[in-house]
Amino acid sequence: MTEVEVLLSGRLIINEAGEWREEWVNRLAECEQLIVDTRELTAVDVAGLQLLIALRRSARQAGKSIRFARPPEGALLAALIRAGFREPDDQEPTGNRDRFWWGAAAT
């Protein structure tokens, strides 16, 4: 399986979503699995989360997968908590929660 890792740094916010989207689409075309490293993100808003969801959907439609290099932390984790995808003390997904937001691969 061909893997490509993308290191995200800086801000994943509405004003910059278009730039990120173009890069990710190009990277996704190069591989079967895209690995997203978010450790250097300093800010993430709801538009950034929507972009990750759209990227995941695009990967699935193309028969590819996407996953985080490590479980979300820092700015991404804070955004996931604010948006209700995660709880502050969640260590593992429970019930019907989406394992993707804990770092599991999405196909």
Secondary structure, 3 states (H helix, E strand, C coil): CCEEEEEEEEEECHHHHHHHHHHHHHHHHCCCEEEEEEEEEEEECHHHHHHHHHHHHHHHHCCCEEEECCCCCHHHHHHHHHHCCCCCCCCCCCCCCCHHHHCCCEC
